[in-house]
Amino acid sequence: MSQRTLVILKPDAVRRNLIGEIIGRIERKAGWRISALELRELSREVLEQHYGEHVGKPFYEPLVEFMSSGPVVVLAVEGERVVEGVRALAGPTDPIAAGPGSIRGDFGTIVRENLIHASDSEESAEREFKLFFPGAE
């Protein structure tokens, strides 16, 4: 079944010039395609909506600060089992726990600055897609 997921290449990925490497890994997966892509700065308003479930947690403010510290690349990726697949390609948040071959395993340095966001479910993907690409179908 074809799905759509939202991917964000975070400010550390952009600063470290990893955009092409990460997008290349996504593009090389057979049957996946990038249907939308944009380099942008994220406003606090968008970040508050995106990370709303984490308000009040100790990592919330540092996360919002990090995500607004520089440009990000936001993309929509479509394909078979893409929600699960992109999360596997990203690897666990902790770069030490992330295996070789995963984005975080190969390039991650610290937990907070973990290079990539990928929707955790089809429902989250649709909610996030509407937030980051409003008006797009």
ABEGO torsion letter per residue (X at the ends): XBBBBBBBBBAAAAAAGAAAAAAAAAAABBGBBBABBBBBBBBAAAAAAAAAAABGBAAAAAAAAAAAABBBBBBBBBEBGAAAAAAAAAEBABAAABBBGBAAAAABABAABAGBBBBABAAAAAAAAAAABBGBX
